[in-house]
C-alpha cells in the first residue's frame, strides 16, 4: 500500500498541531483488535461503565485505510453494542455513500466507549463526556489506531478532535483540513453527523449536509 504524502492546500503544517491524549499518551497494548476488544470489555477506567448497558468498541476491517472517530455511543448504540447504528449513524452512512466512501471498508469507533447520559423519565438523554473521561478512554482509542495503522483518521466533532489533536485545533477553525499526525496518517477535521440532526428546522440544513459530504469526499479523493 502506497501512502499519499503530498501536502495539499487543505493540509495544516505538522508543527501547528498539538497532540491529544489518544496520540500523545500511553495506551493499551494487544496483539490484535479482537484481543483489544476483549480487554476493553472489562474497562473501569472512569465511572461511565457503572450506568451504561455495555461498552461499545469500534468495528470494521482490521486493514481499513480510513478510521472514523465519533464522540461516544448514543442510546441505540448502547443497547446494540455497535457504533453508529442510531439516527446519526444512518445519516453518516448516507453521507459517506454520497461522498464515494464504502462504510464496510472503514473502521468506525468513538473517543469514549461508554454511553454518558442524563435520565429524563424513561428517556436517556445524551450528555457530553468531560475531559477526564476522554483522557481515560484515550487508552483504548490510541491502541485502536496504533493497531490499525490507517492512512486517514476522520475526527467527527470536537470531542474526537480533542482526543486526537488536543485543544490547539478546532472544528470551526480547521474544518475540512488534513492535519499530519505521527505514524504516517492524517486527521481530517469535520463535524459530527448529529449536528445535522440538531439543526433541522432552522438555518440551512441542506447546505450544511452538502458541506459535510464535501468534507468526506476529500477522504475519497485521497484514498483513490
Order of alpha helices (4+ residues) and beta strands (2+ residues): beta-alpha-alpha-beta-alpha-alpha-beta-beta-beta-alpha-beta-alpha-alpha-beta-beta-alpha-alpha
